Amino acid sequence: PQVRENPTLEFHSDLSSWQFTEYRNVSPKEFSFTEVNSAMPSLNICNYVPATSGTVIKINGRNHDAVTCQKSLADDVISIKCVLSLQTENGEKSPCFDIAGDLNMAFWACLGLRAAADAFFLCAFCLLEGITLRTIQNGPYNRGAYGRSRMVPAIALVIFPPIVGSLVDYFSEVADSPDYSPAYFIFAACELIACILIYALPLPVGGNTFRYDLSSDYSIRNYDEDPSRKFEITLEFVVVSIVTTFLGTAWSVSQVFDPLLYQDIHFTHLMLGASQSTVFLFAIPFLWVSKNLIQNIGESNLISTAFAFHSLHLAGLSFTDEWRFWWWSTPFETMKAFTIPLLWLALVAAVEHDSSKGKRIAMHYILGMTHFGIGRILGCSIVGFVAEKYSMSLSYRAMSVFCLVMSVLYLLFHHCFMKPRHRKKVAERCALQRQSVNGSCLLLVETMPVNGRIVPATQN
């Protein structure tokens, strides 16, 4: 058979935008028309697919937008093979990695360890949140204390991400491959320090929790937990749990897929860390005035606002392919300050009305599992499927529309159904109590024990 030499092919493109598939242990016969010695070692190759935009292909001085290998019309030509050897401008090797070991086993081992680590981390988070609420006697008069207690973790999330990102960039440059060991070691060190502090420092245990009481005589009020009262699942708690699942779905998309989009527009790990710091930096002032936000705006309005900002954030990031500058991501990142930092305060305040002292831990476990567990599974699965089937931009826009619809629906549902229902229940309860004390008019008094004495709660 005849062998025709290929013309000289030149192209200018960003290689990082090309998709490639790696093939291991390929026979050299696949890339040669001549006889190949059977003793020659097998090859590990990468099959690159040129990007559809930004690639200029030049053959014999003429520009083309695609390269197609097709069989010649001549009968004496059996086949034709096009082999494209890639090399960077600096003469370095093509970005193909020689992977050692069993990829399948590595994936399942990593998945198992990650699932176990997330489960233990979620348990610790829920326990710590429950202890925090008992310690500060959380209620309508102490919501400001709970919000301000979240400022310390927010400050840590402002400081550490840029430091970790710069270390990852440095070690990756030294190793000439991605090296995330600094992030893992710093995380492990922080967890170890937290364990030492838990055993070394006595955790304060709060007294009796906040109660509603209708009795006008402080000396006869009963603050003991009713042993016959079981864990009651109210309609309000069911609604909040469902909404929390949907919020976790939107949050998981931002948490998992945002870094991938930023890497596509050439974000370094330092820039990724700085973007995370921006979120909590803008959230700190709102955490400081969280009491006023919850009392003046309301939990339901904050939850609806979180859906709206999720929608704006996802819609903005869906156009990353058209961005010219990396800093265009800054306004969309700052929008996340109104999602998980303030959203969690609103969710806790929304279910705190229906939880008593012995049920705060259970309440936090349900919130944590619905938001960080079920919601994350749904979000990653749905968006990952749509992105693989169509595109990442389309999946982001679909999730943005979903969040916008949920924002409007939840706001209407709360103000048209839940709020009137709550007012009706309070009115019926007050009427029942008035009848039980010969029709005397009593106000709904909020009280809490202080230093062993029963006194009315005062605002602080």
C-alpha positions, -999 to 999 in steps of 0.1 A, spaced: 0 0 0 10 36 -6 20 58 23 14 95 18 32 120 40 9 144 58 14 181 52 28 203 79 2 211 105 4 241 128 -22 253 154 -25 279 181 -48 270 210 -50 268 248 -43 231 255 -60 232 288 -94 237 271 -90 205 251 -107 173 262 -86 142 262 -90 105 269 -60 85 282 -53 50 268 -28 27 286 -8 -2 273 -14 5 236 6 -15 210 30 5 189 15 -12 158 -14 12 161 8 41 152 31 27 126 28 15 90 60 -5 92 68 -37 109 73 -32 147 93 -55 169 72 -74 193 96 -67 220 90 -30 219 72 -17 251 36 -7 250 26 30 250 5 52 272 -12 78 250 -37 107 252 -63 112 226 -70 150 224 -102 165 209 -95 201 197 -115 228 213 -144 241 192 -135 278 199 -102 296 202 -83 271 180 -67 282 148 -54 253 126 -30 262 98 -20 237 71 4 246 44 -2 283 50 -40 281 50 -63 285 80 -89 258 88 -114 253 117 -112 215 119 -91 185 110 -107 154 95 -90 121 87 -108 103 60 -101 74 36 -87 82 2 -107 74 -29 -77 56 -44 -81 18 -44 -45 13 -35 -47 31 -2 -60 8 24 -62 32 53 -50 65 66 -39 74 101 -35 109 116 -12 112 146 -9 146 163 20 151 186 15 179 211 41 200 228 39 232 248 55 264 237 83 259 262 91 225 249 77 207 279 59 174 278 22 172 270 0 174 301 -7 136 303 -1 120 337 13 85 342 -11 70 367 2 41 388 -21 17 406 -57 5 403 -79 35 395 -111 16 404 -98 6 438 -85 40 445 -119 56 437 -139 33 460 -114 36 488 -114 74 485 -152 74 484 -155 52 515 -130 73 535 -147 106 524 -181 93 534 -169 82 568 -151 115 574 -181 136 563 -204 115 586 -182 120 617 -177 157 608 -215 162 605 -221 145 639 -196 167 655 -211 198 639 -246 189 651 -235 182 687 -215 214 689 -245 234 676 -268 218 702 -243 226 730 -240 261 718 -277 267 718 -281 253 753 -251 273 766 -264 307 754 -301 299 763 -312 304 727 -346 321 722 -361 352 708 -341 373 733 -308 355 727 -307 351 690 -281 378 688 -257 358 709 -261 328 687 -254 348 656 -223 364 671 -210 330 682 -208 322 645 -184 351 639 -154 332 652 -157 303 626 -164 330 600 -132 348 608 -113 315 606 -128 309 572 -116 344 561 -80 338 572 -72 302 563 -84 296 527 -59 320 511 -31 306 532 -40 270 523 -44 280 486 -10 296 484 6 265 500 -11 242 475 1 264 446 37 263 459 39 226 466 21 218 433 47 239 415 76 221 432 61 186 426 51 195 390 17 179 397 -13 188 419 -4 184 456 -31 190 481 -13 177 511 -10 211 528 -48 214 529 -52 179 544 -24 184 570 -38 218 581 -73 203 584 -60 173 604 -40 197 627 -71 218 634 -92 188 642 -66 175 666 -64 209 684 -102 209 686 -102 174 702 -76 185 728 -96 217 737 -128 196 741 -110 174 767 -90 202 783 -117 229 787 -149 223 806 -179 228 783 -205 249 801 -239 233 803 -269 256 801 -297 256 826 -333 250 817 -343 262 783 -366 289 771 -403 283 778 -436 299 770 -459 301 800 -493 317 805 -494 318 843 -493 352 860 -478 338 892 -440 332 887 -438 310 918 -461 283 905 -448 280 870 -436 245 860 -403 244 840 -398 206 843 -397 186 811 -429 165 808 -417 129 808 -449 118 789 -443 143 761 -428 126 731 -409 141 702 -436 159 682 -432 165 645 -452 196 637 -462 208 603 -439 238 606 -409 215 612 -418 193 582 -420 223 559 -387 237 571 -371 203 566 -383 200 530 -372 236 523 -338 228 539 -334 199 515 -340 221 485 -316 247 499 -290 220 504 -295 210 468 -286 245 456 -258 248 481 -241 216 470 -239 228 434 -220 259 445 -198 240 469 -189 212 445 -190 226 410 -179 262 415 -142 254 419 -143 234 387 -157 263 368 -131 286 383 -103 263 373 -116 264 337 -110 302 337 -75 296 351 -80 303 388 -51 294 409 -57 278 443 -48 311 460 -76 328 440 -100 300 449 -91 305 486 -96 342 483 -130 337 467 -141 316 497 -127 342 521 -148 369 504 -180 351 512 -174 350 549 -158 385 550 -190 400 537 -211 378 561 -194 390 593 -212 423 596 -246 406 590 -237 380 617 -231 408 641 -266 422 636 -283 388 631 -307 395 660 -321 425 643 -322 407 610 -343 379 624 -366 400 645 -372 428 619 -370 408 586 -382 374 598 -370 338 593 -392 331 563 -381 362 545 -344 353 551 -350 318 538 -367 332 507 -338 357 502 -313 328 504 -331 311 475 -331 343 455 -293 348 460 -286 312 451 -305 318 419 -285 350 411 -252 333 419 -259 302 397 -272 323 369 -241 345 369 -216 316 370 -234 300 340 -218 326 318 -182 319 328 -173 309 292 -180 345 281 -160 362 309 -130 383 299 -116 388 334 -114 366 364 -126 393 388 -160 392 373 -167 363 397 -164 386 427 -200 399 428 -214 364 424 -192 351 452 -203 378 476 -239 368 470 -231 335 488 -228 355 521 -266 357 521 -269 319 517 -252 295 541 -239 320 568 -272 338 574 -294 310 561 -284 287 589 -294 313 615 -328 316 600 -333 278 598 -323 274 635 -346 302 646 -375 288 625 -374 254 642 -364 266 676 -400 275 684 -409 238 683 -379 223 700 -374 218 738 -343 212 758 -341 175 751 -348 178 714 -323 204 702 -297 178 693 -323 158 673 -335 190 656 -299 198 645 -293 163 632 -324 166 611 -314 200 597 -278 188 591 -289 156 574 -314 173 551 -292 202 541 -257 187 540 -268 151 534 -299 146 513 -297 180 496 -261 175 487 -268 140 472 -297 154 451 -278 185 439 -246 167 429 -265 139 412 -289 160 392 -265 187 381 -238 162 373 -262 142 351 -274 173 333 -238 186 328 -227 153 314 -258 150 291 -258 186 280 -235 212 295 -225 227 328 -239 261 318 -273 246 312 -273 227 345 -265 260 363 -293 279 346 -318 251 353 -309 252 390 -311 290 390 -346 289 377 -355 262 403 -342 284 431 -361 314 419 -393 295 417 -388 281 452 -381 316 466 -415 328 453 -434 297 463 -421 295 498 -427 332 504 -463 328 492 -469 296 511 -456 311 544 -476 343 543 -508 328 528 -510 296 549 -483 291 576 -485 326 592 -523 328 594 -523 292 608 -498 302 635 -518 332 645 -549 312 648 -533 286 670 -519 313 693 -554 330 695 -570 296 704 -545 289 731 -549 323 747 -587 319 746 -585 285 763 -562 298 790 -586 327 797 -615 304 801 -596 282 826 -590 311 849 -626 324 850 -622 346 820 -594 368 834 -573 384 807 -537 371 808 -509 380 784 -485 355 768 -454 360 790 -420 347 779 -399 337 810 -367 318 817 -349 308 849 -319 328 860 -296 317 888 -323 294 901 -350 320 903 -380 324 880 -380 359 865 -393 374 833 -368 375 804 -356 409 794 -341 420 761 -304 424 758 
